[in-house]
Each structure stands twice: as C-alpha cells, then as structure tokens.
Amino acid sequence: MRSFKVAQVWGIPIKIHISLLVVLPLFAWLLGSGQQIELYAGLIEGLTGAPLDTDALTVDGAIPWIIGSAAAVGLFVSVALHELGHAWAALRYDLEVESITLWILGGLASLSAIPREWNKEFWIAVAGPATSILTGLACYGALFVIPASQPVVVFVVGWLAVTNVVLAVFNMVPAFPMDGGRVLRALLARNRSYAGATRTAATVGKLFAILFGAAGLLGGFNPMLVLLALFIYGAASSESRTVALGDLLEGLTVTDMAAAPDATIEADATVSELVTRMFADRRTEFAVVEDGNVVGVISGDDFRAVAPEERETTTVADLMATDLPTFDGSMPAFDALVALDQARASEAFVSTPDGTRVVSRTDFAAAMEMRKVLGRGEPL
C-alpha cells in the first residue's frame, strides 16, 4: 500500500501511509463523541484545577467534529514528534534514518541499520518516549496560559497532554519490537549475545501480543488491539529470524557465498548436457559463460517445461536468465541476501577481481547450514 510524503525534517522524509488517511475520519468521529469529551474534560479539569465548560464542547453542530478532527491530527503530530525523537538519537550516532511513516498503528522510523551496541539501541529506543513526555509537559504548561474563554483549545491541548504521557508509557511496555521491547533487548545484550537477547525479547513480545489479542477479542471486541497484537507477533518473529540470519552470516562477504569459478556451463550447451552436469556436479544452478564471460544463470527450474525430445535441440542460452542484480564481491553477505529479497530474485551476479561469478539462494542456505555445523569462527 502506498505512502505519501508530506514533509521533510533534518533531510528525513515524513510520509503518511494510506491506511492513516482511511482511519483518520474514524478517529475524529470517535474522539469527538460526547462520551469521550466528558471523560477527558474531567481529567483536564483535574490537571488545571479550573472547571471546563463541557456544554460548550458537546453542543450540537460542528464543535464536536472540530474537537475530534483537531485531536486526531494532534495525535499523529505527536506520533511524528515521537518518531523524530528516535531519529534525533539515531543521527547522533551517525545512523541513517531513511524515512518516518505514520500509519494506522502509529509511526515507524526506518533506520538503515539497527545498532548492535546495547547502549546505542537503548538511547535510541528511549528517545521516543522521552520526546512524548516532553511534548506532554509542554501541552500541560500551555493549559495555564490558554484563556478559559477558549474551551475547545483548552480541551484539545489538555487531551494531547494526557495522550502523550499515555503514548510514552504504552510504548515502554516490553512488547518487542515496541520501544520497551527494544530497551529490554538492549539491556539483555549487555551480558549475552545479540542473537540470544533478540530471541528472548521476541518471545516476551509474542507473549504480550497474545495478551493484547485476547484482550481485544474477549474484552468487548477492539479491532485496533487485535491488529496491534498481530503486528507485534509478526514483527517480533520476523526480526528474530532476521537477526539469526545476520548472526550466521556475520563476517562473510557475498564472494564467500558465490559458486565456485568452475560451476559454469557454456551458453551453446544443450539442455541434455546441462542435466548431465547437474547430476555429475550435484548442483542445480550454473553460471552461463560465453567467450569466457558470465552472461547468465541457468537452474533446474528453467528447463522443466522443455519436453524430453527437445532437450537435444534446446540450448542453455535459450533458457538462461540474464536480468539479474549485480553485487560487488566485497558486499557483506547479509546485505546481499537482503538485496536479493528486495529484488525478488533467486540469483545474482557477483563482481570479483577474478571475474564475474554467480550467487543463489541455495548458496546462502548451504553457507548458513555450514555455519550451524562448524560455528561462526570457522571458515567455509
């Protein structure tokens, strides 16, 4: 689903996901309902010590809609500030922040890489809730200078003061990959491996996801809580797998993954010759060469549709894939695997000082299996 850029701060594009545009009117309607206004009016009166004219806020007409719309927009501005808090801390550590996206469940600050140093992740994680606390305090202070004759403004600002504090507290719940979960991982990583800390934090996150889901389903169906539970469970599982893969591939380059230089076949070879090579070498992918240069990749899947009687007349060049991404041989193996996923490709060319080679998902799988058997400290 699409996102739309609406602003740029510190060179970071701020985007709004289309899901937010769909639910924003719903938020405005819910926040502008008389029941919500009366509930928060009592809280705001407690904060300021001054009565708030609820009749002026709930009068029929456009006022409740104005309140709801202003509060909804203010909520997502607050979320943007929260994410900018994360971004500011990341920039202090010279980490690239690719974008900030506001969506149905809040905000996401996309970093080019999550730091593995526990102290960096800790401060980046707490910077968001800290920013929300400061925003809440600023709104609280504004309540004492806004004239009582402006009950709508007083209500919206007071609501934002309460909501920003709630946002900070809720985000510190240790439900990985929420902020509290990242703080938990950072603290665990002080005395254990990063992968081990991630597994533990992800398990805690999944438990909270189950609790959120149960509360959303059994406590008077709350679709937002159910959606949050699904997001946390899926994100925790995904990041745990990603860190495990990165741990297995640590210290390796894409050249280490690439097929051996002799895993090649001539472009004018027939499919029958290819099948013979596959059985002899016990490989399913080969780099295709022509005049000594790699020009494509051929795999077992590429000739499945070729009838047996056509294998003698069909050449490898007729079936090979040529439109593949190209990686520099010094590229870290994990980064190459991510790039392969992003390109939705099964193979890629690898530029090395000795010439072009080919790497496939099978090569990555084999390397990771060897790492599991030999351990990370052993060469492949």
HUCORGI-V565743 format. One record per residue. N is the residue number from 1. PHI is phi in whole degrees, -180 to 180 (* if undefined). NEAR is the number of other C-alpha atoms within 10 Angstrom. D_FIRST is the distance of its C-alpha to the first C-alpha in Angstrom with 2 decimals. Layout:
# HUCORGI-V565743
n:N phi:PHI near:NEAR d_first:D_FIRST
n:N phi:PHI near:NEAR d_first:D_FIRST
This chain:
# HUCORGI-V565743
n:1 phi:* near:5 d_first:0.00
n:2 phi:-83 near:8 d_first:3.80
n:3 phi:-125 near:16 d_first:6.89
n:4 phi:-121 near:13 d_first:10.30
n:5 phi:-74 near:13 d_first:13.56
n:6 phi:-118 near:10 d_first:16.22
n:7 phi:-164 near:12 d_first:19.05
n:8 phi:-146 near:12 d_first:20.62
n:9 phi:-128 near:11 d_first:23.15
n:10 phi:55 near:10 d_first:25.43
n:11 phi:80 near:10 d_first:23.40
n:12 phi:-99 near:17 d_first:20.23
n:13 phi:-70 near:17 d_first:17.19
n:14 phi:-100 near:22 d_first:16.00
n:15 phi:-118 near:21 d_first:12.38
n:16 phi:-114 near:21 d_first:10.95
n:17 phi:-75 near:18 d_first:7.52
n:18 phi:-61 near:15 d_first:6.81
n:19 phi:-62 near:15 d_first:8.07
n:20 phi:-68 near:19 d_first:11.17
n:21 phi:-63 near:14 d_first:11.85
n:22 phi:-73 near:12 d_first:11.98
n:23 phi:-92 near:14 d_first:14.34
n:24 phi:-57 near:18 d_first:16.35
n:25 phi:-60 near:16 d_first:18.77
n:26 phi:-66 near:15 d_first:19.31
n:27 phi:-59 near:17 d_first:20.22
n:28 phi:-60 near:20 d_first:22.51
n:29 phi:-67 near:17 d_first:24.18
n:30 phi:-67 near:18 d_first:24.77
n:31 phi:-70 near:22 d_first:26.07
n:32 phi:-91 near:24 d_first:28.25
n:33 phi:-70 near:15 d_first:29.95
n:34 phi:-58 near:16 d_first:33.67
n:35 phi:-63 near:12 d_first:33.69
n:36 phi:-64 near:12 d_first:31.27
n:37 phi:-63 near:21 d_first:33.22
n:38 phi:-65 near:17 d_first:36.51
n:39 phi:-62 near:10 d_first:35.34
n:40 phi:-76 near:17 d_first:34.18
n:41 phi:-60 near:23 d_first:37.11
n:42 phi:-64 near:13 d_first:39.44
n:43 phi:-65 near:15 d_first:37.75
n:44 phi:-68 near:24 d_first:37.83
n:45 phi:-60 near:16 d_first:41.49
n:46 phi:-65 near:12 d_first:42.20
n:47 phi:-72 near:15 d_first:40.66
n:48 phi:-94 near:15 d_first:42.59
n:49 phi:75 near:10 d_first:45.68
n:50 phi:-121 near:11 d_first:45.60
n:51 phi:-67 near:13 d_first:45.00
n:52 phi:-118 near:22 d_first:41.91
n:53 phi:-75 near:17 d_first:42.40
n:54 phi:-70 near:16 d_first:40.00
n:55 phi:-62 near:11 d_first:41.48
n:56 phi:-70 near:13 d_first:40.24
n:57 phi:-86 near:21 d_first:36.71
n:58 phi:-105 near:20 d_first:36.55
n:59 phi:-59 near:11 d_first:38.43
n:60 phi:-60 near:11 d_first:37.08
n:61 phi:125 near:8 d_first:35.11
n:62 phi:-88 near:12 d_first:32.35
n:63 phi:-57 near:15 d_first:33.25
n:64 phi:-59 near:23 d_first:31.18
n:65 phi:-67 near:19 d_first:28.09
n:66 phi:-63 near:17 d_first:28.85
n:67 phi:-62 near:22 d_first:29.28
n:68 phi:-62 near:25 d_first:26.07
n:69 phi:-66 near:22 d_first:24.00
n:70 phi:-65 near:18 d_first:25.79
n:71 phi:-67 near:24 d_first:25.47
n:72 phi:-65 near:24 d_first:21.70
n:73 phi:-65 near:15 d_first:21.20
n:74 phi:-61 near:17 d_first:23.84
n:75 phi:-61 near:20 d_first:22.16
n:76 phi:-78 near:19 d_first:19.01
n:77 phi:-66 near:13 d_first:21.38
n:78 phi:-63 near:23 d_first:23.22
n:79 phi:-63 near:26 d_first:20.23
n:80 phi:-62 near:23 d_first:19.66
n:81 phi:-64 near:18 d_first:23.39
n:82 phi:-56 near:27 d_first:23.17
n:83 phi:-68 near:27 d_first:20.66
n:84 phi:-66 near:25 d_first:22.87
n:85 phi:-61 near:22 d_first:25.70
n:86 phi:-59 near:28 d_first:24.15
n:87 phi:-64 near:28 d_first:23.47
n:88 phi:-60 near:17 d_first:27.08
n:89 phi:-65 near:20 d_first:28.53
n:90 phi:-63 near:24 d_first:26.56
n:91 phi:-64 near:15 d_first:27.77
n:92 phi:-64 near:11 d_first:31.26
n:93 phi:-98 near:14 d_first:31.10
n:94 phi:61 near:9 d_first:29.97
n:95 phi:-97 near:16 d_first:26.55
n:96 phi:-79 near:16 d_first:23.72
n:97 phi:-106 near:21 d_first:20.83
n:98 phi:-75 near:16 d_first:17.88
n:99 phi:-171 near:21 d_first:15.77
n:100 phi:-124 near:25 d_first:15.42
n:101 phi:-119 near:23 d_first:12.19
n:102 phi:-96 near:24 d_first:12.83
n:103 phi:-142 near:21 d_first:10.82
n:104 phi:-58 near:18 d_first:12.15
n:105 phi:-101 near:14 d_first:14.58
n:106 phi:131 near:17 d_first:15.83
n:107 phi:-143 near:21 d_first:15.30
n:108 phi:-137 near:18 d_first:14.90
n:109 phi:-97 near:21 d_first:17.20
n:110 phi:-91 near:17 d_first:16.44
n:111 phi:-93 near:17 d_first:19.90
n:112 phi:-63 near:11 d_first:20.85
n:113 phi:-159 near:11 d_first:22.98
n:114 phi:-85 near:13 d_first:24.12
n:115 phi:-65 near:16 d_first:27.87
n:116 phi:-92 near:14 d_first:30.19
n:117 phi:-74 near:12 d_first:33.01
n:118 phi:-60 near:19 d_first:33.23
n:119 phi:-68 near:15 d_first:34.36
n:120 phi:-66 near:16 d_first:31.49
n:121 phi:-63 near:25 d_first:28.84
n:122 phi:-59 near:20 d_first:30.96
n:123 phi:-72 near:18 d_first:31.16
n:124 phi:-66 near:24 d_first:27.54
n:125 phi:-67 near:27 d_first:26.61
n:126 phi:-78 near:20 d_first:29.23
n:127 phi:-63 near:23 d_first:28.50
n:128 phi:-66 near:27 d_first:25.53
n:129 phi:-58 near:28 d_first:27.61
n:130 phi:-62 near:19 d_first:30.57
n:131 phi:-64 near:22 d_first:28.72
n:132 phi:-64 near:28 d_first:27.79
n:133 phi:-62 near:22 d_first:31.49
n:134 phi:-64 near:17 d_first:32.62
n:135 phi:-64 near:20 d_first:30.32
n:136 phi:-62 near:25 d_first:31.73
n:137 phi:-66 near:17 d_first:35.25
n:138 phi:-64 near:14 d_first:34.73
n:139 phi:-66 near:20 d_first:33.67
n:140 phi:-63 near:21 d_first:36.64
n:141 phi:-64 near:15 d_first:38.98
n:142 phi:-67 near:15 d_first:37.76
n:143 phi:-61 near:21 d_first:38.86
n:144 phi:-87 near:14 d_first:42.46
n:145 phi:-115 near:9 d_first:42.34
n:146 phi:-80 near:13 d_first:40.42
n:147 phi:-59 near:11 d_first:43.08
n:148 phi:-64 near:15 d_first:43.49
n:149 phi:-74 near:10 d_first:43.59
n:150 phi:-115 near:12 d_first:39.78
n:151 phi:-61 near:19 d_first:38.72
n:152 phi:-65 near:21 d_first:35.12
n:153 phi:-64 near:17 d_first:34.63
n:154 phi:-59 near:25 d_first:36.53
n:155 phi:-65 near:24 d_first:34.39
n:156 phi:-63 near:25 d_first:30.99
n:157 phi:-66 near:24 d_first:32.27
n:158 phi:-64 near:25 d_first:33.95
n:159 phi:-62 near:23 d_first:30.86
n:160 phi:-68 near:25 d_first:28.93
n:161 phi:-62 near:26 d_first:31.90
n:162 phi:-67 near:19 d_first:31.70
n:163 phi:-65 near:20 d_first:27.93
n:164 phi:-66 near:25 d_first:27.78
n:165 phi:-67 near:20 d_first:30.52
n:166 phi:-61 near:16 d_first:28.82
n:167 phi:-59 near:21 d_first:25.57
n:168 phi:-65 near:24 d_first:27.72
n:169 phi:-65 near:16 d_first:29.63
n:170 phi:-63 near:15 d_first:26.71
n:171 phi:-70 near:21 d_first:24.93
n:172 phi:-89 near:21 d_first:28.21
n:173 phi:-61 near:17 d_first:28.20
n:174 phi:-75 near:20 d_first:28.46
n:175 phi:-102 near:28 d_first:25.36
n:176 phi:-55 near:32 d_first:24.01
n:177 phi:-100 near:28 d_first:21.58
n:178 phi:-65 near:19 d_first:22.07
n:179 phi:-57 near:26 d_first:24.55
n:180 phi:-62 near:24 d_first:27.53
n:181 phi:-67 near:24 d_first:26.60
n:182 phi:-71 near:28 d_first:26.43
n:183 phi:-63 near:26 d_first:29.77
n:184 phi:-59 near:27 d_first:31.12
n:185 phi:-61 near:28 d_first:30.16
n:186 phi:-60 near:25 d_first:31.72
n:187 phi:-69 near:16 d_first:34.89
n:188 phi:-66 near:18 d_first:35.10
n:189 phi:-72 near:20 d_first:34.70
n:190 phi:-67 near:13 d_first:37.90
n:191 phi:-132 near:10 d_first:40.06
n:192 phi:-149 near:12 d_first:38.05
n:193 phi:-66 near:13 d_first:35.79
n:194 phi:-61 near:19 d_first:32.22
n:195 phi:-65 near:21 d_first:31.04
n:196 phi:-65 near:16 d_first:33.35
n:197 phi:-63 near:21 d_first:32.21
n:198 phi:-65 near:29 d_first:28.56
n:199 phi:-60 near:20 d_first:29.57
n:200 phi:-66 near:17 d_first:31.49
n:201 phi:-64 near:26 d_first:28.87
n:202 phi:-66 near:30 d_first:26.20
n:203 phi:-64 near:18 d_first:28.71
n:204 phi:-62 near:19 d_first:29.33
n:205 phi:-61 near:28 d_first:25.63
n:206 phi:-65 near:24 d_first:25.36
n:207 phi:-63 near:17 d_first:28.42
n:208 phi:-66 near:19 d_first:26.97
n:209 phi:-61 near:25 d_first:23.79
n:210 phi:-64 near:16 d_first:26.23
n:211 phi:-64 near:15 d_first:28.10
n:212 phi:-61 near:22 d_first:25.10
n:213 phi:-63 near:23 d_first:24.07
n:214 phi:-64 near:16 d_first:27.68
n:215 phi:-64 near:16 d_first:28.03
n:216 phi:-70 near:19 d_first:24.93
n:217 phi:-88 near:14 d_first:26.22
n:218 phi:-97 near:10 d_first:29.94
n:219 phi:-95 near:9 d_first:30.24
n:220 phi:79 near:8 d_first:29.33
n:221 phi:-13 near:13 d_first:25.79
n:222 phi:-119 near:15 d_first:23.33
n:223 phi:-61 near:12 d_first:19.70
n:224 phi:-66 near:14 d_first:18.50
n:225 phi:-69 near:19 d_first:21.04
n:226 phi:-65 near:20 d_first:20.11
n:227 phi:-63 near:17 d_first:16.41
n:228 phi:-63 near:18 d_first:17.79
n:229 phi:-62 near:25 d_first:20.18
n:230 phi:-63 near:17 d_first:17.70
n:231 phi:-63 near:16 d_first:15.71
n:232 phi:-62 near:24 d_first:19.10
n:233 phi:-62 near:24 d_first:20.49
n:234 phi:-66 near:17 d_first:17.72
n:235 phi:-67 near:18 d_first:17.51
n:236 phi:-64 near:26 d_first:21.32
n:237 phi:-64 near:19 d_first:21.76
n:238 phi:-64 near:14 d_first:19.41
n:239 phi:-69 near:16 d_first:21.10
n:240 phi:-62 near:23 d_first:24.47
n:241 phi:-65 near:16 d_first:24.00
n:242 phi:-62 near:15 d_first:22.81
n:243 phi:-66 near:17 d_first:25.86
n:244 phi:-63 near:17 d_first:28.12
n:245 phi:-64 near:17 d_first:27.09
n:246 phi:-61 near:20 d_first:27.59
n:247 phi:-67 near:17 d_first:30.92
n:248 phi:-68 near:20 d_first:32.09
n:249 phi:-96 near:23 d_first:31.22
n:250 phi:-59 near:15 d_first:32.59
n:251 phi:86 near:14 d_first:35.14
n:252 phi:-104 near:19 d_first:34.32
n:253 phi:-106 near:18 d_first:33.20
n:254 phi:-66 near:26 d_first:31.48
n:255 phi:-63 near:21 d_first:35.01
n:256 phi:-63 near:20 d_first:36.13
n:257 phi:-83 near:27 d_first:33.48
n:258 phi:-64 near:26 d_first:34.30
n:259 phi:-62 near:21 d_first:36.53
n:260 phi:-61 near:14 d_first:40.22
n:261 phi:-57 near:13 d_first:41.48
n:262 phi:-88 near:9 d_first:43.44
n:263 phi:-84 near:17 d_first:40.48
n:264 phi:-130 near:21 d_first:40.54
n:265 phi:-145 near:22 d_first:41.58
n:266 phi:-70 near:21 d_first:42.85
n:267 phi:-63 near:22 d_first:40.74
n:268 phi:-91 near:15 d_first:43.64
n:269 phi:-69 near:16 d_first:44.06
n:270 phi:-84 near:20 d_first:43.75
n:271 phi:-63 near:25 d_first:41.40
n:272 phi:-61 near:18 d_first:44.55
n:273 phi:-65 near:16 d_first:45.28
n:274 phi:-63 near:23 d_first:41.73
n:275 phi:-61 near:17 d_first:42.12
n:276 phi:-61 near:12 d_first:45.46
n:277 phi:-63 near:17 d_first:44.00
n:278 phi:-62 near:17 d_first:41.24
n:279 phi:-69 near:10 d_first:43.88
n:280 phi:-68 near:9 d_first:46.25
n:281 phi:-93 near:10 d_first:43.81
n:282 phi:55 near:9 d_first:41.67
n:283 phi:-126 near:15 d_first:38.50
n:284 phi:-112 near:15 d_first:35.68
n:285 phi:-128 near:24 d_first:34.33
n:286 phi:-137 near:27 d_first:36.45
n:287 phi:-77 near:29 d_first:36.13
n:288 phi:-97 near:26 d_first:37.50
n:289 phi:-117 near:20 d_first:40.13
n:290 phi:-143 near:13 d_first:41.98
n:291 phi:55 near:8 d_first:44.95
n:292 phi:83 near:10 d_first:44.15
n:293 phi:-109 near:13 d_first:40.58
n:294 phi:-73 near:20 d_first:37.38
n:295 phi:-121 near:20 d_first:35.55
n:296 phi:-178 near:26 d_first:33.15
n:297 phi:-135 near:30 d_first:32.42
n:298 phi:-128 near:25 d_first:33.51
n:299 phi:-134 near:22 d_first:32.81
n:300 phi:-59 near:14 d_first:34.11
n:301 phi:-67 near:10 d_first:31.00
n:302 phi:-72 near:16 d_first:31.63
n:303 phi:-115 near:20 d_first:34.91
n:304 phi:-60 near:9 d_first:34.37
n:305 phi:-82 near:7 d_first:34.37
n:306 phi:-81 near:12 d_first:37.61
n:307 phi:-65 near:10 d_first:40.64
n:308 phi:-53 near:11 d_first:43.45
n:309 phi:-71 near:9 d_first:45.86
n:310 phi:-98 near:12 d_first:43.53
n:311 phi:-68 near:17 d_first:43.18
n:312 phi:-78 near:13 d_first:46.38
n:313 phi:-107 near:11 d_first:45.28
n:314 phi:-96 near:18 d_first:41.60
n:315 phi:-98 near:20 d_first:41.09
n:316 phi:-60 near:27 d_first:38.57
n:317 phi:-61 near:21 d_first:37.63
n:318 phi:-70 near:14 d_first:36.60
n:319 phi:-117 near:18 d_first:33.91
n:320 phi:-65 near:19 d_first:32.87
n:321 phi:-93 near:18 d_first:29.42
n:322 phi:-121 near:16 d_first:29.61
n:323 phi:-88 near:13 d_first:26.12
n:324 phi:-123 near:17 d_first:25.54
n:325 phi:-66 near:16 d_first:24.56
n:326 phi:-121 near:18 d_first:27.66
n:327 phi:-112 near:23 d_first:28.34
n:328 phi:-72 near:16 d_first:31.30
n:329 phi:-61 near:22 d_first:33.71
n:330 phi:-87 near:15 d_first:33.91
n:331 phi:-64 near:15 d_first:30.21
n:332 phi:-56 near:20 d_first:29.89
n:333 phi:-59 near:23 d_first:29.21
n:334 phi:-66 near:22 d_first:26.36
n:335 phi:-62 near:15 d_first:24.55
n:336 phi:-66 near:24 d_first:25.16
n:337 phi:-65 near:23 d_first:23.74
n:338 phi:-63 near:13 d_first:20.49
n:339 phi:-64 near:16 d_first:20.43
n:340 phi:-64 near:21 d_first:21.26
n:341 phi:-65 near:12 d_first:18.26
n:342 phi:-64 near:9 d_first:15.93
n:343 phi:-81 near:13 d_first:17.76
n:344 phi:53 near:11 d_first:17.59
n:345 phi:-115 near:15 d_first:21.31
n:346 phi:-96 near:16 d_first:24.29
n:347 phi:-136 near:27 d_first:26.81
n:348 phi:-152 near:27 d_first:27.30
n:349 phi:-81 near:24 d_first:30.31
n:350 phi:-126 near:23 d_first:32.06
n:351 phi:-88 near:18 d_first:34.34
n:352 phi:-126 near:15 d_first:37.47
n:353 phi:-59 near:7 d_first:40.89
n:354 phi:-92 near:7 d_first:42.28
n:355 phi:120 near:12 d_first:39.90
n:356 phi:-84 near:20 d_first:36.58
n:357 phi:-125 near:30 d_first:35.71
n:358 phi:-129 near:29 d_first:32.89
n:359 phi:-125 near:28 d_first:30.85
n:360 phi:-131 near:21 d_first:28.97
n:361 phi:-61 near:17 d_first:27.17
n:362 phi:-61 near:17 d_first:30.55
n:363 phi:-63 near:18 d_first:32.21
n:364 phi:-65 near:21 d_first:29.93
n:365 phi:-61 near:13 d_first:30.56
n:366 phi:-65 near:13 d_first:34.28
n:367 phi:-65 near:19 d_first:34.44
n:368 phi:-68 near:21 d_first:32.80
n:369 phi:-65 near:13 d_first:35.17
n:370 phi:-65 near:16 d_first:38.07
n:371 phi:-64 near:19 d_first:37.03
n:372 phi:-64 near:11 d_first:37.05
n:373 phi:-77 near:10 d_first:40.55
n:374 phi:-86 near:12 d_first:42.06
n:375 phi:96 near:13 d_first:40.35
n:376 phi:-68 near:17 d_first:38.46
n:377 phi:-80 near:9 d_first:41.69
n:378 phi:-94 near:9 d_first:42.81
n:379 phi:-71 near:11 d_first:42.13
n:380 phi:-81 near:14 d_first:40.50
